[in-house]
């Protein structure tokens, strides 16, 4: 059953159980703690601390009962995101020392009640961005250890 408008993010048909206008907004705070200890075959032991960044993940959901058979809704949320920074002193960064993935979804729906036989297609618009790179050249990293 649907408790509030956020139910539409996983199952848009649940909006048919909501009455009146529903608004749900939230933010999830993520505070990862990722430390890396390793061995570089050329320079020996290497480590770095707290490579994953803190983040707030927002979401917003709205639904409005149009009549006794139809409810419209929109969901603004995300399923995934991450950001890491290995720093310039970590020697295990041959392929890069920073990475980020950001995603965002907009879902619009118009589900009907089980007896109305009306269900408009769900429209999902997704946006994503990925970054994988190096803040400093590999030569500069090696020079720090020579």
OpenMM code with the backbone's topology and positions (N, CA, C; nanometers):
from openmm import Vec3, app, unit

residues = "UNK UNK UNK UNK UNK UNK UNK UNK UNK UNK UNK UNK UNK UNK UNK UNK UNK UNK UNK UNK UNK UNK UNK UNK UNK UNK UNK UNK UNK UNK UNK UNK UNK UNK UNK UNK UNK UNK UNK UNK UNK UNK UNK UNK UNK UNK UNK UNK UNK UNK UNK UNK UNK UNK UNK UNK UNK UNK UNK UNK UNK UNK UNK UNK UNK UNK UNK UNK UNK UNK UNK UNK UNK UNK UNK UNK UNK UNK UNK UNK UNK UNK UNK UNK UNK UNK UNK UNK UNK UNK UNK UNK UNK UNK UNK UNK UNK UNK UNK UNK UNK UNK UNK UNK UNK UNK UNK UNK UNK UNK UNK UNK UNK UNK UNK UNK UNK UNK UNK UNK UNK UNK UNK UNK UNK UNK UNK UNK UNK UNK UNK UNK UNK UNK UNK UNK UNK UNK UNK UNK UNK UNK UNK UNK UNK UNK".split()
positions = [
    Vec3(0.0826, -0.1187, 0.0000),
    Vec3(0.0000, 0.0000, 0.0000),
    Vec3(0.0875, 0.1257, 0.0000),
    Vec3(0.0301, 0.2329, -0.0472),
    Vec3(0.1016, 0.3604, -0.0532),
    Vec3(0.0742, 0.4417, 0.0723),
    Vec3(0.1816, 0.4811, 0.1412),
    Vec3(0.1684, 0.5676, 0.2584),
    Vec3(0.1726, 0.7150, 0.2192),
    Vec3(0.2490, 0.7450, 0.1147),
    Vec3(0.2618, 0.8836, 0.0701),
    Vec3(0.3068, 0.8839, -0.0753),
    Vec3(0.3306, 1.0020, -0.1301),
    Vec3(0.3616, 1.0160, -0.2725),
    Vec3(0.4934, 0.9509, -0.3123),
    Vec3(0.5823, 0.9219, -0.2178),
    Vec3(0.7108, 0.8606, -0.2538),
    Vec3(0.6951, 0.7177, -0.3047),
    Vec3(0.5817, 0.6558, -0.2835),
    Vec3(0.5586, 0.5185, -0.3318),
    Vec3(0.5699, 0.5088, -0.4833),
    Vec3(0.5438, 0.6174, -0.5541),
    Vec3(0.5464, 0.6151, -0.7005),
    Vec3(0.6850, 0.5934, -0.7597),
    Vec3(0.7896, 0.6166, -0.6815),
    Vec3(0.9234, 0.5993, -0.7367),
    Vec3(0.9499, 0.4526, -0.7721),
    Vec3(0.8974, 0.3605, -0.6940),
    Vec3(0.9148, 0.2173, -0.7210),
    Vec3(0.7955, 0.1552, -0.7920),
    Vec3(0.6752, 0.2082, -0.7646),
    Vec3(0.5556, 0.1498, -0.8241),
    Vec3(0.4517, 0.2592, -0.8464),
    Vec3(0.4479, 0.3212, -0.9652),
    Vec3(0.3558, 0.4326, -0.9913),
    Vec3(0.2083, 0.3971, -0.9728),
    Vec3(0.1715, 0.2709, -0.9879),
    Vec3(0.0312, 0.2317, -0.9729),
    Vec3(-0.0193, 0.2544, -0.8309),
    Vec3(0.0699, 0.2607, -0.7339),
    Vec3(0.0279, 0.2824, -0.5957),
    Vec3(-0.0351, 0.4198, -0.5737),
    Vec3(-0.0141, 0.5133, -0.6655),
    Vec3(-0.0759, 0.6447, -0.6514),
    Vec3(-0.2278, 0.6357, -0.6513),
    Vec3(-0.2825, 0.5322, -0.7125),
    Vec3(-0.4284, 0.5188, -0.7175),
    Vec3(-0.4885, 0.4980, -0.5787),
    Vec3(-0.4066, 0.4673, -0.4789),
    Vec3(-0.4549, 0.4499, -0.3417),
    Vec3(-0.4480, 0.5790, -0.2592),
    Vec3(-0.3899, 0.6840, -0.3139),
    Vec3(-0.3739, 0.8090, -0.2394),
    Vec3(-0.4881, 0.9058, -0.2683),
    Vec3(-0.5360, 0.9702, -0.1648),
    Vec3(-0.6419, 1.0695, -0.1797),
    Vec3(-0.5842, 1.2100, -0.1723),
    Vec3(-0.6549, 1.3050, -0.2311),
    Vec3(-0.6197, 1.4464, -0.2238),
    Vec3(-0.4817, 1.4735, -0.2842),
    Vec3(-0.4113, 1.5716, -0.2286),
    Vec3(-0.2777, 1.6081, -0.2743),
    Vec3(-0.1760, 1.5628, -0.1714),
    Vec3(-0.0710, 1.4988, -0.2184),
    Vec3(0.0342, 1.4474, -0.1308),
    Vec3(0.1686, 1.5046, -0.1763),
    Vec3(0.2489, 1.5494, -0.0803),
    Vec3(0.3831, 1.5990, -0.1089),
    Vec3(0.4786, 1.5311, -0.0122),
    Vec3(0.5859, 1.4770, -0.0656),
    Vec3(0.6902, 1.4163, 0.0174),
    Vec3(0.8245, 1.4694, -0.0298),
    Vec3(0.9050, 1.5153, 0.0623),
    Vec3(1.0395, 1.5624, 0.0303),
    Vec3(1.1328, 1.5107, 0.1380),
    Vec3(1.2537, 1.4795, 0.0980),
    Vec3(1.3464, 1.4190, 0.1923),
    Vec3(1.4883, 1.4422, 0.1432),
    Vec3(1.5802, 1.4220, 0.2308),
    Vec3(1.7217, 1.4237, 0.1968),
    Vec3(1.7911, 1.3173, 0.2799),
    Vec3(1.8768, 1.2446, 0.2183),
    Vec3(1.9516, 1.1388, 0.2871),
    Vec3(2.0966, 1.1823, 0.2937),
    Vec3(2.1524, 1.1846, 0.4133),
    Vec3(2.2928, 1.2210, 0.4307),
    Vec3(2.3762, 1.0935, 0.4322),
    Vec3(2.4754, 1.0882, 0.3449),
    Vec3(2.5643, 0.9726, 0.3356),
    Vec3(2.7038, 1.0174, 0.3787),
    Vec3(2.7599, 0.9457, 0.4751),
    Vec3(2.8920, 0.9780, 0.5282),
    Vec3(2.9785, 0.8517, 0.5237),
    Vec3(3.0303, 0.8171, 0.4051),
    Vec3(3.1107, 0.6955, 0.3936),
    Vec3(3.2497, 0.7144, 0.4532),
    Vec3(3.3061, 0.6064, 0.4985),
    Vec3(3.4433, 0.6081, 0.5486),
    Vec3(3.5192, 0.4982, 0.4755),
    Vec3(3.5945, 0.5376, 0.3747),
    Vec3(3.6689, 0.4421, 0.2931),
    Vec3(3.8173, 0.4757, 0.3027),
    Vec3(3.8936, 0.3856, 0.3619),
    Vec3(4.0386, 0.3988, 0.3722),
    Vec3(4.1030, 0.2885, 0.2898),
    Vec3(4.2152, 0.3178, 0.2259),
    Vec3(4.2820, 0.2197, 0.1404),
    Vec3(4.4258, 0.2028, 0.1857),
    Vec3(4.4650, 0.0790, 0.2074),
    Vec3(4.6037, 0.0423, 0.2339),
    Vec3(4.6436, -0.0602, 0.1295),
    Vec3(4.7595, -0.0393, 0.0666),
    Vec3(4.8001, -0.1322, -0.0376),
    Vec3(4.9495, -0.1353, -0.0560),
    Vec3(4.9883, -0.2089, -0.1563),
    Vec3(5.1300, -0.2265, -0.1883),
    Vec3(5.1484, -0.1934, -0.3358),
    Vec3(5.2350, -0.0977, -0.3648),
    Vec3(5.2692, -0.0643, -0.5015),
    Vec3(5.3988, -0.1367, -0.5336),
    Vec3(5.4002, -0.2122, -0.6424),
    Vec3(5.5179, -0.2944, -0.6745),
    Vec3(5.6439, -0.2114, -0.7009),
    Vec3(5.6265, -0.0836, -0.7350),
    Vec3(5.7427, 0.0017, -0.7629),
    Vec3(5.7862, 0.0860, -0.6435),
    Vec3(5.6922, 0.1325, -0.5643),
    Vec3(5.7267, 0.2260, -0.4575),
    Vec3(5.7043, 0.1717, -0.3172),
    Vec3(5.6478, 0.0519, -0.3058),
    Vec3(5.6258, -0.0066, -0.1733),
    Vec3(5.4884, 0.0256, -0.1178),
    Vec3(5.4761, 0.0284, 0.0157),
    Vec3(5.3453, 0.0503, 0.0785),
    Vec3(5.2867, 0.1876, 0.0432),
    Vec3(5.1571, 0.1909, 0.0287),
    Vec3(5.0870, 0.3156, 0.0013),
    Vec3(4.9515, 0.3108, 0.0698),
    Vec3(4.9010, 0.4253, 0.1107),
    Vec3(4.7696, 0.4306, 0.1748),
    Vec3(4.7095, 0.5692, 0.1580),
    Vec3(4.5802, 0.5754, 0.1739),
    Vec3(4.5071, 0.7018, 0.1729),
    Vec3(4.3816, 0.6837, 0.2561),
    Vec3(4.3341, 0.7910, 0.3162),
    Vec3(4.2184, 0.7843, 0.4051),
    Vec3(4.1029, 0.8681, 0.3529),
    Vec3(3.9834, 0.8235, 0.3863),
    Vec3(3.8597, 0.8972, 0.3593),
    Vec3(3.8493, 0.9418, 0.2133),
    Vec3(3.8528, 0.8446, 0.1212),
    Vec3(3.8517, 0.8777, -0.0217),
    Vec3(3.7119, 0.9051, -0.0767),
    Vec3(3.6070, 0.8611, -0.0083),
    Vec3(3.4701, 0.8837, -0.0553),
    Vec3(3.4127, 1.0071, 0.0140),
    Vec3(3.3534, 1.0955, -0.0632),
    Vec3(3.3033, 1.2221, -0.0105),
    Vec3(3.1650, 1.2076, 0.0519),
    Vec3(3.1350, 1.2926, 0.1496),
    Vec3(3.0012, 1.3010, 0.2071),
    Vec3(2.9069, 1.3589, 0.1022),
    Vec3(2.7779, 1.3277, 0.1161),
    Vec3(2.6806, 1.3792, 0.0198),
    Vec3(2.5416, 1.3848, 0.0818),
    Vec3(2.4599, 1.4755, 0.0314),
    Vec3(2.3180, 1.4792, 0.0625),
    Vec3(2.2442, 1.4389, -0.0642),
    Vec3(2.1584, 1.3392, -0.0533),
    Vec3(2.0826, 1.2890, -0.1677),
    Vec3(1.9380, 1.3364, -0.1537),
    Vec3(1.8970, 1.4338, -0.2338),
    Vec3(1.7608, 1.4877, -0.2208),
    Vec3(1.6593, 1.4075, -0.3010),
    Vec3(1.5329, 1.4150, -0.2605),
    Vec3(1.4251, 1.3582, -0.3401),
    Vec3(1.2971, 1.4361, -0.3128),
    Vec3(1.2068, 1.4379, -0.4108),
    Vec3(1.0812, 1.5110, -0.4012),
    Vec3(0.9744, 1.4346, -0.4780),
    Vec3(0.8571, 1.4213, -0.4166),
    Vec3(0.7462, 1.3487, -0.4783),
    Vec3(0.6174, 1.4289, -0.4605),
    Vec3(0.5359, 1.4310, -0.5643),
    Vec3(0.4095, 1.5033, -0.5607),
    Vec3(0.3034, 1.4182, -0.6283),
    Vec3(0.1855, 1.4121, -0.5684),
    Vec3(0.0722, 1.3463, -0.6344),
    Vec3(-0.0544, 1.4272, -0.6085),
    Vec3(-0.1462, 1.4207, -0.7036),
    Vec3(-0.2729, 1.4930, -0.6898),
    Vec3(-0.3847, 1.4076, -0.7494),
    Vec3(-0.4867, 1.3836, -0.6676),
    Vec3(-0.6019, 1.3062, -0.7129),
    Vec3(-0.6877, 1.3963, -0.8006),
    Vec3(-0.6981, 1.3628, -0.9295),
    Vec3(-0.7744, 1.4445, -1.0245),
    Vec3(-0.9242, 1.4223, -1.0096),
    Vec3(-0.9627, 1.2991, -0.9898),
    Vec3(-1.1019, 1.2626, -0.9625),
    Vec3(-1.1001, 1.1288, -0.8888),
    Vec3(-1.2132, 1.0639, -0.8770),
    Vec3(-1.2161, 0.9398, -0.7998),
    Vec3(-1.1509, 0.8221, -0.8729),
    Vec3(-1.1064, 0.8429, -0.9963),
    Vec3(-1.0444, 0.7350, -1.0731),
    Vec3(-0.9020, 0.7615, -1.1182),
    Vec3(-0.8578, 0.8876, -1.1162),
    Vec3(-0.7249, 0.9210, -1.1676),
    Vec3(-0.6447, 1.0047, -1.0681),
    Vec3(-0.5154, 0.9724, -1.0588),
    Vec3(-0.4215, 1.0481, -0.9763),
    Vec3(-0.2962, 1.0737, -1.0591),
    Vec3(-0.2526, 1.1983, -1.0646),
    Vec3(-0.1303, 1.2336, -1.1374),
    Vec3(-0.0162, 1.2467, -1.0376),
    Vec3(0.1050, 1.2158, -1.0846),
    Vec3(0.2191, 1.2268, -0.9950),
    Vec3(0.3480, 1.2580, -1.0680),
    Vec3(0.4418, 1.3120, -0.9926),
    Vec3(0.5761, 1.3355, -1.0445),
    Vec3(0.6750, 1.3019, -0.9335),
    Vec3(0.7849, 1.2393, -0.9726),
    Vec3(0.8903, 1.2009, -0.8781),
    Vec3(1.0226, 1.2564, -0.9285),
    Vec3(1.0972, 1.3222, -0.8397),
    Vec3(1.2306, 1.3729, -0.8694),
    Vec3(1.3248, 1.3073, -0.7691),
    Vec3(1.4102, 1.2208, -0.8166),
    Vec3(1.4953, 1.1443, -0.7237),
    Vec3(1.6151, 1.0871, -0.7982),
    Vec3(1.6926, 1.0079, -0.7276),
    Vec3(1.8082, 0.9432, -0.7870),
    Vec3(1.8264, 0.8044, -0.7280),
    Vec3(1.8851, 0.7171, -0.8055),
    Vec3(1.9157, 0.5818, -0.7594),
    Vec3(2.0616, 0.5655, -0.7213),
    Vec3(2.1480, 0.6505, -0.7752),
    Vec3(2.2899, 0.6246, -0.7564),
    Vec3(2.3713, 0.7518, -0.7698),
    Vec3(2.4797, 0.7579, -0.6966),
    Vec3(2.5764, 0.8652, -0.7079),
    Vec3(2.6967, 0.8329, -0.6217),
    Vec3(2.8109, 0.8815, -0.6577),
    Vec3(2.9320, 0.8608, -0.5789),
    Vec3(3.0380, 0.9603, -0.6214),
    Vec3(3.1340, 0.9838, -0.5299),
    Vec3(3.2484, 1.0679, -0.5624),
    Vec3(3.3656, 1.0235, -0.4766),
    Vec3(3.4777, 1.0014, -0.5405),
    Vec3(3.5986, 0.9633, -0.4669),
    Vec3(3.7152, 1.0510, -0.5099),
    Vec3(3.8092, 1.0654, -0.4185),
    Vec3(3.9309, 1.1409, -0.4454),
    Vec3(4.0443, 1.0702, -0.3714),
    Vec3(4.1342, 1.0087, -0.4464),
    Vec3(4.2436, 0.9332, -0.3858),
    Vec3(4.3608, 1.0211, -0.3452),
    Vec3(4.3574, 1.1463, -0.3799),
    Vec3(4.4652, 1.2366, -0.3420),
    Vec3(4.5862, 1.2237, -0.4333),
    Vec3(4.6805, 1.3148, -0.4191),
    Vec3(4.7986, 1.3163, -0.5052),
    Vec3(4.9139, 1.2331, -0.4513),
    Vec3(4.9080, 1.1939, -0.3242),
    Vec3(5.0188, 1.1199, -0.2640),
    Vec3(5.0008, 0.9684, -0.2683),
    Vec3(4.8837, 0.9214, -0.3056),
    Vec3(4.8572, 0.7769, -0.3117),
    Vec3(4.9162, 0.7221, -0.4411),
    Vec3(5.0109, 0.6278, -0.4321),
    Vec3(5.0817, 0.5815, -0.5526),
    Vec3(5.0073, 0.4721, -0.6279),
    Vec3(4.8923, 0.4307, -0.5803),
    Vec3(4.8149, 0.3290, -0.6513),
    Vec3(4.7151, 0.3887, -0.7477),
    Vec3(4.7494, 0.5003, -0.8104),
    Vec3(4.6549, 0.5707, -0.8975),
    Vec3(4.7004, 0.5727, -1.0430),
    Vec3(4.7484, 0.4618, -1.0943),
    Vec3(4.8006, 0.4579, -1.2311),
    Vec3(4.6957, 0.4991, -1.3345),
    Vec3(4.5679, 0.4745, -1.3058),
    Vec3(4.4634, 0.5033, -1.4041),
    Vec3(4.3765, 0.6226, -1.3657),
    Vec3(4.4084, 0.6887, -1.2573),
    Vec3(4.3320, 0.8058, -1.2165),
    Vec3(4.3206, 0.8124, -1.0657),
    Vec3(4.2988, 0.9329, -1.0160),
    Vec3(4.2871, 0.9476, -0.8718),
    Vec3(4.1574, 1.0142, -0.8287),
    Vec3(4.0652, 1.0346, -0.9221),
    Vec3(3.9348, 1.0888, -0.8857),
    Vec3(3.8271, 1.0268, -0.9744),
    Vec3(3.7100, 1.0100, -0.9183),
    Vec3(3.5963, 0.9556, -0.9929),
    Vec3(3.4678, 1.0137, -0.9355),
    Vec3(3.3682, 1.0327, -1.0209),
    Vec3(3.2381, 1.0816, -0.9757),
    Vec3(3.1300, 1.0328, -1.0716),
    Vec3(3.0173, 0.9955, -1.0164),
    Vec3(2.8993, 0.9596, -1.0949),
    Vec3(2.7809, 1.0314, -1.0317),
    Vec3(2.7058, 1.1052, -1.1126),
    Vec3(2.5880, 1.1765, -1.0661),
    Vec3(2.4708, 1.1363, -1.1545),
    Vec3(2.3579, 1.1004, -1.0943),
    Vec3(2.2394, 1.0641, -1.1718),
    Vec3(2.1182, 1.1384, -1.1178),
    Vec3(2.0172, 1.1510, -1.2009),
    Vec3(1.8934, 1.2174, -1.1621),
    Vec3(1.7809, 1.1628, -1.2485),
    Vec3(1.6648, 1.1380, -1.1889),
    Vec3(1.5508, 1.0860, -1.2632),
    Vec3(1.4269, 1.1709, -1.2386),
    Vec3(1.3479, 1.1877, -1.3444),
    Vec3(1.2177, 1.2527, -1.3354),
    Vec3(1.1154, 1.1534, -1.3892),
    Vec3(1.0220, 1.1131, -1.3051),
    Vec3(0.9169, 1.0188, -1.3445),
    Vec3(0.7822, 1.0889, -1.3366),
    Vec3(0.7051, 1.0811, -1.4449),
    Vec3(0.5702, 1.1369, -1.4475),
    Vec3(0.4736, 1.0229, -1.4706),
    Vec3(0.3615, 1.0244, -1.4016),
    Vec3(0.2690, 0.9131, -1.4178),
    Vec3(0.1250, 0.9583, -1.4005),
    Vec3(0.0340, 0.8804, -1.4548),
    Vec3(-0.1086, 0.9054, -1.4425),
    Vec3(-0.1805, 0.7711, -1.4273),
    Vec3(-0.1668, 0.7060, -1.3115),
    Vec3(-0.2323, 0.5762, -1.2946),
    Vec3(-0.3794, 0.5926, -1.2595),
    Vec3(-0.4599, 0.4979, -1.3032),
    Vec3(-0.6016, 0.4971, -1.2678),
    Vec3(-0.6296, 0.3903, -1.1644),
    Vec3(-0.7511, 0.3886, -1.1162),
    Vec3(-0.7896, 0.2847, -1.0208),
    Vec3(-0.7992, 0.1517, -1.0948),
    Vec3(-0.7943, 0.0390, -1.0223),
    Vec3(-0.8018, -0.0908, -1.0895),
    Vec3(-0.9273, -0.1090, -1.1737),
    Vec3(-1.0356, -0.0392, -1.1427),
    Vec3(-1.1588, -0.0545, -1.2198),
    Vec3(-1.1711, 0.0451, -1.3349),
    Vec3(-1.0812, 0.1434, -1.3426),
    Vec3(-1.0948, 0.2451, -1.4469),
    Vec3(-1.0351, 0.2020, -1.5801),
    Vec3(-0.9483, 0.1033, -1.5789),
    Vec3(-0.8840, 0.0529, -1.7005),
    Vec3(-0.8065, 0.1609, -1.7739),
    Vec3(-0.7578, 0.2591, -1.7017),
    Vec3(-0.6776, 0.3660, -1.7619),
    Vec3(-0.5428, 0.3694, -1.6910),
    Vec3(-0.4385, 0.3600, -1.7685),
    Vec3(-0.3049, 0.3763, -1.7124),
    Vec3(-0.2184, 0.4401, -1.8200),
    Vec3(-0.1915, 0.5669, -1.8039),
    Vec3(-0.1071, 0.6370, -1.9008),
    Vec3(0.0355, 0.5876, -1.8848),
    Vec3(0.1109, 0.5860, -1.9918),
    Vec3(0.2496, 0.5402, -1.9817),
    Vec3(0.3304, 0.6262, -1.8851),
    Vec3(0.4195, 0.5620, -1.8178),
    Vec3(0.5105, 0.6326, -1.7293),
    Vec3(0.6240, 0.6880, -1.8136),
    Vec3(0.6533, 0.8136, -1.7944),
    Vec3(0.7631, 0.8761, -1.8661),
    Vec3(0.8802, 0.8900, -1.7701),
    Vec3(0.9928, 0.8344, -1.8061),
    Vec3(1.1114, 0.8421, -1.7223),
    Vec3(1.2183, 0.9181, -1.7993),
    Vec3(1.2630, 1.0276, -1.7416),
    Vec3(1.3730, 1.1033, -1.7993),
    Vec3(1.4913, 1.0896, -1.7050),
    Vec3(1.6000, 1.0429, -1.7571),
    Vec3(1.7185, 1.0220, -1.6739),
    Vec3(1.8321, 1.1111, -1.7226),
    Vec3(1.9113, 1.1556, -1.6286),
    Vec3(2.0298, 1.2338, -1.6597),
    Vec3(2.1446, 1.1753, -1.5807),
    Vec3(2.2584, 1.1649, -1.6420),
    Vec3(2.3739, 1.1132, -1.5713),
    Vec3(2.5016, 1.1784, -1.6198),
    Vec3(2.5994, 1.1828, -1.5311),
    Vec3(2.7287, 1.2406, -1.5647),
    Vec3(2.8341, 1.1584, -1.4922),
    Vec3(2.9409, 1.1265, -1.5606),
    Vec3(3.0499, 1.0504, -1.4988),
    Vec3(3.1824, 1.1208, -1.5243),
    Vec3(3.2698, 1.1173, -1.4254),
    Vec3(3.4027, 1.1761, -1.4359),
    Vec3(3.5024, 1.0729, -1.3859),
    Vec3(3.6042, 1.0502, -1.4620),
    Vec3(3.7151, 0.9651, -1.4194),
    Vec3(3.8404, 1.0349, -1.4683),
    Vec3(3.9265, 1.0707, -1.3777),
    Vec3(4.0407, 1.1476, -1.4229),
    Vec3(4.1560, 1.1512, -1.3263),
    Vec3(4.2489, 1.2349, -1.3633),
    Vec3(4.3703, 1.2519, -1.2855),
    Vec3(4.3894, 1.3999, -1.2617),
    Vec3(4.4070, 1.4358, -1.1351),
    Vec3(4.4324, 1.5756, -1.1012),
    Vec3(4.5779, 1.6118, -1.1212),
    Vec3(4.6642, 1.5142, -1.1231),
    Vec3(4.8080, 1.5374, -1.1324),
    Vec3(4.8660, 1.4295, -1.2239),
    Vec3(4.9667, 1.4609, -1.2979),
    Vec3(5.0242, 1.3629, -1.3884),
    Vec3(5.0929, 1.2517, -1.3104),
    Vec3(5.1019, 1.1353, -1.3712),
    Vec3(5.1675, 1.0227, -1.3076),
    Vec3(5.3146, 1.0540, -1.2803),
    Vec3(5.3787, 1.1282, -1.3683),
    Vec3(5.5187, 1.1663, -1.3478),
    Vec3(5.5351, 1.2452, -1.2183),
    Vec3(5.4431, 1.3393, -1.1943),
    Vec3(5.4516, 1.4191, -1.0720),
    Vec3(5.4316, 1.3320, -0.9495),
    Vec3(5.3442, 1.2316, -0.9571),
    Vec3(5.3243, 1.1405, -0.8456),
    Vec3(5.4525, 1.0639, -0.8182),
    Vec3(5.5190, 1.0142, -0.9245),
    Vec3(5.6440, 0.9369, -0.9061),
    Vec3(5.7538, 1.0262, -0.8508),
    Vec3(5.7593, 1.1530, -0.8928),
    Vec3(5.8631, 1.2433, -0.8441),
    Vec3(5.8539, 1.2646, -0.6923),
    Vec3(5.7330, 1.2543, -0.6380),
    Vec3(5.7146, 1.2693, -0.4933),
    Vec3(5.7840, 1.1577, -0.4158),
    Vec3(5.8083, 1.0447, -0.4803),
    Vec3(5.8651, 0.9292, -0.4108),
    Vec3(6.0098, 0.8985, -0.4500),
    Vec3(6.0669, 0.9743, -0.5396),
    Vec3(6.2050, 0.9484, -0.5812),
    Vec3(6.3028, 1.0264, -0.4978),
] * unit.nanometer
topology = app.Topology()
chain = topology.addChain("A")
for resn in residues:
    res = topology.addResidue(resn, chain)
    for name in ("N", "CA", "C"):
        topology.addAtom(name, app.Element.getBySymbol(name[0]), res)
